[in-house]
Amino acid sequence: MGKNVVIVGGGLAGLAASIYLARAGRTVTLFEKRQHLGGRAITSLRHGFRFNLGAHAFYRTGAGASVYRELGIPVRGGLARPKAIALVHDLVKGEEHRLPTGFFSLLGTGLLSFRGKREMASMLFHIRRHGGSRAGSRSLREWIDAHLTDARAREVTRALMRLVTFSDDLDHLDAALALTQMRLALRGAVYVDEGWQKLVDSMHSAAVASGVNFVSNSRIVGVVQDGAVRAIELGGLELDSDRMDTQALAMPEMRPEMIEGALIPAETVILAVDPVTAAELAGDAGRAWLQSRPVVASCFDVALRSLPDPKRLFALGIDEPVYLSVQSAFAQVAPRGGALVHLLKYGSADPSTERTLESLLDRIQPGWRDVLVHRRYLPSMTVSNALVAPNTPRPSPVTSIRGLYIVGDWVGEEGMLSDAALASARAAAKAILASA
C-alpha cells in the first residue's frame, strides 16, 4: 500500500498531481464524482462555439505555466492585447476613454489628469519591478490609497485589480498577492485555443499514458483516519471499462459486489476538491478550511454569427464592476466569421445583473441581438474558492493528518486561481515523494 495514492477530484489540480506521482512510480487512482473531468475548466460546445465555464485567462509567467512545461502540456492561444475601452459614470451614456494598461496607452488616455498619469506610471513601474514583495500585511485598498492620491487614478487602479484578481472585495484582499497577480498580467495573458477543455484533455491523455487509473461517476463520502489515513469510504461508483477494473485499485482482494459503499484501504490521499467538500471528508481535522471565503461573479457569454463592431474588443467599467471581452478575437473558440463575447460582473448577482450586462453589450456591440446564435448566463458563479486576506494565509497542502494532502485554488502560498491550483498540486506531489 505504500506506493498507492488515491486522488479525489479530477480538476486541473487533481490531474496535475496524478501525473507527477504516476511518473514517479506511484500507483495512482483518481476518483471523479462527475462523468467528465476538468471541474471548472470544462468547455461546452454549442453550435460550433466553445464556451468556457466562466472567465479564464492563462498567465504566461505564472506558476501554472511552469507546471504545464514540466508535464509537457502544450498551451496554445492568443495574447490578449486589445485597445481597451474604459467606461466611466454610466454604462449606457457615460464617457469612453482609452484604458491605460501600459506606458503608451497611459500617455494617450484622456481618462486621467497629468498628476494621475504620473502617479499611475510610478505605480505600474513599481509593480513590474517588485510585484507584491514590498506590500506588507495590508489590504489592497489600503495599499492603493497609500500609493495614489489622485481620486481617478485610484478608481482606475481598483478597476484593473478587479480585472486580474476577479475580486471586488478590495478591503479584504491581500495586497501582496494581488500585486503579484498584476505583475503576471502585465507580462501577458493568453486566451486558450479550443477553450480550457483542450488543457484538460491534454492532461488526461498524459495521465493515462503515465498509468493513472480513473473512476468516474464516483462519490467519496469520507476519509477514515486516526491521525493517519487508513481508508477512503465510497458511495456509488461506475468503473471506466477502458481504464479501470478491480485490480486497477491495487486491491485485488476486492470483488465487484463489494465496491458499493466499500472502505478501500489507503495510506496516501489527496483531496483535490473545494474547501467545504474537503472539510466534510476530513471531519474535525478540516474544520479550519471552512473559513475560506469564495470569490463569485456573474458571467454572460454570447455567441454571434458575426461581430457588429470588430474594432471594439474589450471594455472595462471604472466605477461599475463589469467588463467585456471578445475572446474569439484572440483564440480559436468560434467558427469562421463568428464571435464569442464574454461579459462579467464581479460580486454576487442581483435581479438587475443580467440586464446590466446586456446594456454593456448594447453599448459596445450594438445590434448583437440581430446576429445572436446562443447565449448563456451564469449568476453568482464561484471563480475562486478563496479570497486571501492579509495575515490569513491559505492552508498548506500537507495537512495535520499523516498521509492526507489538499490541493486547489484555495491551498498553498503561490499564485491565484488556476496558478494556485497547479502550484499546490506540484507541492503536494513533491511532499508525498519526499515522505517515502
C-alpha positions as CSV (number, residue, x, y, z in Angstrom):
1,M,0.0,0.0,0.0
2,G,2.9,2.4,0.5
3,K,3.1,3.4,-3.2
4,N,-0.6,3.7,-3.7
5,V,-2.1,7.2,-3.9
6,V,-5.8,8.0,-4.1
7,I,-6.8,11.4,-5.5
8,V,-10.3,12.7,-5.0
9,G,-11.3,15.2,-7.7
10,G,-10.5,15.4,-11.4
11,G,-10.0,19.1,-12.0
12,L,-6.7,20.7,-13.0
13,A,-5.1,20.2,-9.6
14,G,-6.1,16.6,-9.3
15,L,-4.9,15.8,-12.8
16,A,-1.6,17.5,-12.4
17,A,-0.9,15.8,-9.1
18,S,-1.7,12.4,-10.6
19,I,0.7,12.9,-13.5
20,Y,3.6,13.9,-11.2
21,L,3.0,10.9,-8.9
22,A,2.4,8.3,-11.6
23,R,5.6,9.4,-13.5
24,A,7.5,9.0,-10.2
25,G,6.4,5.3,-9.9
26,R,3.3,5.6,-7.7
27,T,0.1,3.7,-8.4
28,V,-2.4,6.4,-8.7
29,T,-6.2,6.1,-8.7
30,L,-8.3,9.2,-9.3
31,F,-11.9,9.4,-8.4
32,E,-14.2,11.9,-10.0
33,K,-17.9,12.3,-9.0
34,R,-18.9,13.6,-12.4
35,Q,-18.8,11.7,-15.7
36,H,-16.3,14.2,-17.2
37,L,-13.0,15.5,-15.9
38,G,-12.0,19.1,-15.6
39,G,-14.1,20.8,-12.9
40,R,-14.4,24.5,-13.7
41,A,-12.0,24.1,-16.6
42,I,-14.6,22.3,-18.8
43,T,-15.7,23.8,-22.1
44,S,-19.1,23.3,-23.7
45,L,-19.5,23.1,-27.5
46,R,-22.6,25.0,-28.7
47,H,-23.3,25.4,-32.4
48,G,-19.5,25.3,-33.1
49,F,-18.7,27.9,-30.3
50,R,-16.6,26.8,-27.3
51,F,-18.0,28.2,-24.0
52,N,-15.7,28.1,-21.1
53,L,-17.3,27.8,-17.7
54,G,-16.9,31.5,-16.8
55,A,-13.9,33.7,-17.4
56,H,-10.4,32.1,-17.9
57,A,-7.0,33.6,-18.7
58,F,-3.7,31.8,-18.8
59,Y,-0.8,33.9,-17.4
60,R,2.4,33.2,-19.4
61,T,4.8,33.6,-16.5
62,G,2.7,32.2,-13.7
63,A,3.1,29.0,-11.7
64,G,0.7,27.2,-13.9
65,A,2.9,27.8,-16.9
66,S,5.8,26.2,-15.2
67,V,3.7,23.2,-14.2
68,Y,2.5,22.7,-17.8
69,R,6.1,22.9,-19.1
70,E,7.2,20.3,-16.5
71,L,4.3,18.0,-17.5
72,G,4.8,18.5,-21.2
73,I,1.3,20.0,-21.7
74,P,1.2,22.4,-24.6
75,V,-0.7,25.7,-24.2
76,R,-1.7,27.4,-27.5
77,G,-3.7,30.5,-27.9
78,G,-3.6,34.2,-28.5
79,L,-2.1,37.0,-26.4
80,A,-4.9,39.3,-25.2
81,R,-3.7,42.8,-26.1
82,P,-6.6,44.8,-27.5
83,K,-7.1,48.5,-27.5
84,A,-9.3,48.6,-24.4
85,I,-12.1,51.0,-23.6
86,A,-12.6,52.5,-20.1
87,L,-16.3,53.3,-19.3
88,V,-16.9,56.0,-16.7
89,H,-20.1,57.1,-14.9
90,D,-22.7,55.3,-16.9
91,L,-22.6,52.1,-19.0
92,V,-25.3,53.3,-21.4
93,K,-24.4,57.0,-21.9
94,G,-21.2,57.6,-19.9
95,E,-17.8,58.7,-21.1
96,E,-15.4,56.4,-23.1
97,H,-11.6,56.7,-22.8
98,R,-8.7,54.6,-23.7
99,L,-7.9,52.2,-20.8
100,P,-4.3,52.7,-19.6
101,T,-2.6,49.3,-19.4
102,G,0.9,50.3,-20.4
103,F,3.2,53.3,-20.9
104,F,1.9,54.4,-24.3
105,S,-1.8,54.0,-23.5
106,L,-1.3,55.8,-20.3
107,L,0.2,58.8,-22.1
108,G,-2.6,58.9,-24.7
109,T,-5.6,58.5,-22.5
110,G,-8.0,61.3,-21.6
111,L,-9.1,59.4,-18.5
112,L,-6.5,60.8,-16.2
113,S,-5.1,64.2,-15.3
114,F,-1.3,64.8,-15.6
115,R,-0.9,64.1,-11.9
116,G,-3.0,60.9,-12.2
117,K,-0.9,59.7,-15.2
118,R,2.3,60.4,-13.3
119,E,1.1,58.5,-10.2
120,M,-0.1,55.6,-12.2
121,A,3.2,55.4,-14.2
122,S,5.1,55.3,-10.9
123,M,2.8,52.6,-9.6
124,L,3.0,50.4,-12.7
125,F,6.8,50.7,-12.7
126,H,6.8,49.6,-9.0
127,I,4.5,46.6,-9.7
128,R,6.6,45.5,-12.7
129,R,9.8,45.7,-10.6
130,H,8.6,44.4,-7.2
131,G,5.2,42.8,-7.6
132,G,3.9,42.3,-4.0
133,S,7.2,41.8,-2.3
134,R,7.1,45.2,-0.6
135,A,3.4,45.4,0.1
136,G,3.5,44.3,3.7
137,S,0.5,42.9,5.5
138,R,-2.4,45.1,4.4
139,S,-5.4,45.1,2.2
140,L,-5.2,46.0,-1.5
141,R,-7.4,49.1,-0.9
142,E,-5.0,50.3,1.9
143,W,-2.1,49.8,-0.5
144,I,-3.7,51.7,-3.3
145,D,-4.7,54.6,-1.0
146,A,-1.2,54.8,0.4
147,H,0.4,54.9,-3.1
148,L,-2.0,57.1,-5.0
149,T,-3.5,60.5,-4.1
150,D,-5.4,61.2,-7.3
151,A,-9.0,60.1,-7.0
152,R,-9.4,59.0,-10.6
153,A,-6.1,57.1,-10.6
154,R,-7.3,55.2,-7.5
155,E,-10.5,54.3,-9.3
156,V,-8.7,53.1,-12.4
157,T,-6.3,51.0,-10.3
158,R,-9.1,49.4,-8.4
159,A,-10.8,48.5,-11.7
160,L,-7.6,47.0,-13.1
161,M,-7.1,45.0,-9.9
162,R,-10.6,43.7,-10.1
163,L,-9.8,42.5,-13.7
164,V,-6.8,40.5,-12.7
165,T,-8.0,39.1,-9.4
166,F,-11.7,38.6,-10.2
167,S,-12.5,40.1,-6.8
168,D,-14.4,43.2,-6.0
169,D,-13.7,42.9,-2.3
170,L,-10.5,45.0,-2.2
171,D,-11.0,45.7,1.5
172,H,-10.3,42.1,2.4
173,L,-7.9,41.1,-0.4
174,D,-4.2,40.6,0.5
175,A,-2.2,43.4,-1.3
176,A,0.9,41.3,-1.8
177,L,-0.9,38.5,-3.6
178,A,-2.9,40.9,-5.7
179,L,0.1,43.0,-6.8
180,T,2.0,39.8,-7.7
181,Q,-1.0,38.8,-9.8
182,M,-1.0,42.2,-11.5
183,R,2.7,41.8,-12.4
184,L,1.8,38.5,-14.1
185,A,-1.0,40.2,-16.0
186,L,1.3,42.9,-17.2
187,R,3.6,40.3,-18.6
188,G,0.9,38.8,-20.8
189,A,-2.4,36.8,-20.6
190,V,-3.4,34.2,-23.1
191,Y,-6.9,33.0,-24.2
192,V,-6.5,29.3,-25.0
193,D,-7.4,27.9,-28.4
194,E,-10.4,25.5,-28.3
195,G,-11.1,26.5,-24.7
196,W,-9.7,25.2,-21.5
197,Q,-11.1,21.8,-22.3
198,K,-8.1,21.4,-24.5
199,L,-5.8,21.6,-21.5
200,V,-8.0,19.1,-19.6
201,D,-7.9,16.7,-22.5
202,S,-4.1,17.0,-22.8
203,M,-3.6,16.4,-19.1
204,H,-6.0,13.4,-19.2
205,S,-4.0,11.9,-22.1
206,A,-0.8,12.5,-20.2
207,A,-2.2,10.9,-17.1
208,V,-3.4,7.8,-18.9
209,A,-0.1,7.4,-20.6
210,S,1.6,7.6,-17.2
211,G,-0.6,4.8,-15.9
212,V,-3.1,6.8,-13.8
213,N,-6.4,4.9,-13.2
214,F,-9.7,6.7,-13.4
215,V,-13.0,6.0,-11.7
216,S,-15.8,8.3,-12.9
217,N,-19.3,8.9,-11.6
218,S,-18.0,8.0,-8.1
219,R,-18.6,9.6,-4.8
220,I,-16.1,9.5,-1.9
221,V,-18.0,10.1,1.3
222,G,-15.2,10.1,3.8
223,V,-11.6,9.6,4.7
224,V,-11.1,7.1,7.5
225,Q,-8.2,8.2,9.8
226,D,-6.9,8.0,13.3
227,G,-4.2,10.7,13.0
228,A,-3.1,8.8,9.8
229,V,-5.1,7.9,6.8
230,R,-6.4,4.3,6.8
231,A,-9.0,4.2,4.1
232,I,-11.5,6.0,1.9
233,E,-15.2,5.3,2.0
234,L,-17.0,5.1,-1.3
235,G,-20.6,5.9,-2.2
236,G,-21.8,4.6,-5.5
237,L,-19.3,4.5,-8.4
238,E,-19.1,3.4,-12.0
239,L,-16.0,1.8,-13.4
240,D,-14.4,3.1,-16.7
241,S,-14.0,-0.2,-18.5
242,D,-11.3,1.1,-20.7
243,R,-9.0,2.1,-17.8
244,M,-10.3,0.5,-14.7
245,D,-11.0,-2.8,-13.1
246,T,-10.7,-4.1,-9.5
247,Q,-7.0,-4.7,-9.9
248,A,-6.5,-1.1,-11.0
249,L,-7.5,-0.2,-7.5
250,A,-4.4,-2.2,-6.4
251,M,-6.6,-4.1,-4.1
252,P,-7.1,-7.5,-5.8
253,E,-9.0,-8.9,-2.8
254,M,-11.9,-6.6,-3.6
255,R,-14.8,-8.2,-5.5
256,P,-17.1,-6.1,-7.8
257,E,-20.0,-6.6,-5.4
258,M,-18.0,-5.1,-2.6
259,I,-17.4,-1.8,-4.3
260,E,-20.7,-0.1,-3.5
261,G,-20.2,1.6,-0.1
262,A,-16.8,-0.1,0.4
263,L,-13.9,1.0,2.6
264,I,-10.8,0.9,0.4
265,P,-7.5,0.8,2.3
266,A,-5.3,3.8,1.6
267,E,-2.3,5.4,3.2
268,T,-2.0,8.5,1.0
269,V,-4.9,10.6,-0.2
270,I,-5.1,13.9,-2.0
271,L,-8.3,15.9,-1.8
272,A,-8.5,18.0,-5.0
273,V,-11.9,19.4,-4.1
274,D,-13.4,22.7,-2.8
275,P,-12.8,23.5,0.9
276,V,-16.3,22.6,2.0
277,T,-16.1,19.2,0.5
278,A,-12.6,18.7,1.8
279,A,-13.8,19.6,5.3
280,E,-16.7,17.2,5.1
281,L,-14.4,14.3,4.0
282,A,-11.7,15.0,6.6
283,G,-14.1,15.6,9.6
284,D,-12.8,17.7,12.5
285,A,-9.3,18.0,11.1
286,G,-10.7,20.0,8.2
287,R,-12.8,22.5,10.2
288,A,-10.5,25.4,9.6
289,W,-10.8,25.0,5.9
290,L,-14.4,26.2,6.1
291,Q,-13.1,29.7,6.8
292,S,-12.2,30.1,3.1
293,R,-14.3,32.8,1.5
294,P,-15.3,32.1,-2.1
295,V,-15.0,34.8,-4.8
296,V,-18.1,34.9,-7.0
297,A,-19.1,36.7,-10.2
298,S,-21.9,36.7,-12.8
299,C,-20.9,35.6,-16.3
300,F,-22.8,36.2,-19.6
301,D,-21.5,34.5,-22.7
302,V,-22.9,35.3,-26.2
303,A,-22.2,33.6,-29.5
304,L,-22.7,35.7,-32.6
305,R,-22.8,34.9,-36.3
306,S,-20.6,38.0,-36.8
307,L,-19.2,40.8,-34.7
308,P,-21.1,44.1,-35.3
309,D,-18.1,46.3,-34.5
310,P,-14.8,44.4,-35.0
311,K,-12.7,47.3,-33.5
312,R,-14.4,47.3,-30.1
313,L,-13.0,44.1,-28.4
314,F,-12.5,45.0,-24.8
315,A,-14.2,47.3,-22.3
316,L,-13.8,47.7,-18.5
317,G,-16.1,49.6,-16.2
318,I,-14.2,52.0,-14.0
319,D,-17.0,52.9,-11.5
320,E,-19.1,49.8,-12.4
321,P,-17.5,46.4,-11.6
322,V,-18.0,44.9,-15.1
323,Y,-16.0,44.0,-18.2
324,L,-16.5,42.7,-21.7
325,S,-14.0,40.7,-23.8
326,V,-14.4,39.3,-27.4
327,Q,-12.4,36.2,-26.7
328,S,-12.7,34.9,-30.3
329,A,-10.6,37.8,-31.5
330,F,-7.6,36.2,-29.8
331,A,-8.3,32.5,-29.6
332,Q,-9.9,29.8,-31.7
333,V,-13.2,29.4,-29.9
334,A,-15.7,30.3,-32.6
335,P,-16.4,29.1,-36.2
336,R,-15.0,31.2,-39.1
337,G,-16.7,34.6,-39.1
338,G,-18.4,34.0,-35.8
339,A,-17.6,35.8,-32.5
340,L,-17.8,34.7,-28.8
341,V,-18.2,37.5,-26.4
342,H,-17.7,37.2,-22.6
343,L,-19.1,39.6,-20.1
344,L,-18.7,39.5,-16.3
345,K,-19.9,41.4,-13.3
346,Y,-17.9,41.0,-10.1
347,G,-19.6,40.0,-6.9
348,S,-22.9,38.4,-6.2
349,A,-25.8,38.7,-8.7
350,D,-28.9,40.7,-8.1
351,P,-32.1,40.8,-10.2
352,S,-30.7,43.5,-12.4
353,T,-27.3,41.9,-13.1
354,E,-28.2,40.2,-16.4
355,R,-29.8,43.4,-17.7
356,T,-26.7,45.3,-16.7
357,L,-24.5,43.0,-18.7
358,E,-26.9,43.2,-21.7
359,S,-26.7,47.0,-21.5
360,L,-22.9,46.8,-21.6
361,L,-23.1,44.6,-24.7
362,D,-25.6,47.0,-26.3
363,R,-23.1,49.8,-25.7
364,I,-20.0,48.1,-27.1
365,Q,-21.6,45.8,-29.8
366,P,-25.0,47.4,-30.8
367,G,-27.1,45.1,-33.0
368,W,-25.8,41.9,-31.4
369,R,-29.3,40.6,-31.0
370,D,-29.7,40.5,-34.8
371,V,-26.8,38.1,-35.1
372,L,-27.3,36.0,-31.9
373,V,-26.7,32.3,-32.1
374,H,-26.6,31.3,-28.4
375,R,-26.4,32.9,-25.0
376,R,-25.7,31.6,-21.5
377,Y,-26.0,33.4,-18.2
378,L,-24.3,32.1,-15.1
379,P,-25.3,34.1,-11.9
380,S,-23.1,34.0,-8.8
381,M,-20.6,31.6,-10.1
382,T,-17.6,30.7,-8.0
383,V,-14.5,31.8,-9.8
384,S,-12.2,31.1,-6.9
385,N,-12.6,29.1,-3.6
386,A,-10.6,31.5,-1.5
387,L,-10.3,35.3,-1.0
388,V,-6.9,35.6,0.6
389,A,-7.0,38.3,3.3
390,P,-4.0,39.9,5.0
391,N,-2.4,37.8,7.8
392,T,-4.7,34.9,6.8
393,P,-2.6,32.5,4.7
394,R,-4.2,29.7,2.7
395,P,-3.7,26.2,4.3
396,S,-0.7,24.1,3.4
397,P,-1.0,21.2,1.0
398,V,0.4,19.0,3.8
399,T,-2.3,18.5,6.5
400,S,-2.1,17.6,10.2
401,I,-3.2,14.1,9.3
402,R,-0.4,11.8,8.1
403,G,-1.0,10.8,4.5
404,L,-3.7,13.4,3.8
405,Y,-3.0,16.2,1.4
406,I,-5.1,19.0,-0.1
407,V,-4.8,20.9,-3.4
408,G,-6.8,23.5,-5.2
409,D,-7.0,27.3,-5.8
410,W,-7.6,27.7,-2.0
411,V,-4.4,26.0,-1.0
412,G,-0.7,26.9,-0.7
413,E,1.3,30.1,-0.8
414,E,1.8,30.5,-4.5
415,G,-0.4,32.2,-7.1
416,M,-4.1,32.8,-7.6
417,L,-6.8,31.0,-9.5
418,S,-5.6,28.1,-11.7
419,D,-2.0,29.0,-10.9
420,A,-2.7,28.3,-7.2
421,A,-4.4,25.0,-8.0
422,L,-1.5,23.8,-10.1
423,A,1.2,25.1,-7.8
424,S,-0.4,23.3,-4.8
425,A,-0.7,20.1,-6.9
426,R,3.0,20.2,-7.5
427,A,3.8,20.9,-3.9
428,A,1.6,18.1,-2.7
429,A,3.2,15.6,-5.1
430,K,6.7,16.7,-4.0
431,A,5.8,16.3,-0.3
432,I,4.4,12.8,-1.0
433,L,7.5,11.7,-2.9
434,A,9.8,13.2,-0.2
435,S,8.0,11.3,2.6
436,A,8.7,7.9,1.1
